[in-house]
């Protein structure tokens, strides 16, 4: 009887973890833009389920300037940051490629 209770507790825990992971990976469940009425949602944002790493093409991303249209102060601070320029940084690129290579193994 005691083992059965532990097994049930384990199954409930695994169910909750699975539920949380699927919820977190689907922006339609939590995205602020999804909370707005459909007529007021921005048309430059795609809230689609997050796919496996490497499944996203650069062409699927919006230009950061489109974020700046609604968030000008944050965009101004971000645009001069290391984060904003990381994709053009040779060190970042080398580490990124190394990470991709290691993940492919």
Secondary structure, DSSP 8 states (H G I E B T S, - for coil): -HHHHHHHHHHHHHHHHHHHHHHHTBGGGT-HHHHS-GGGS-TT----B---TT---GGGS--HHHHHTT-HHHHHHHHTSHHHHGGG-HHHHHHHHHHHHHHH-
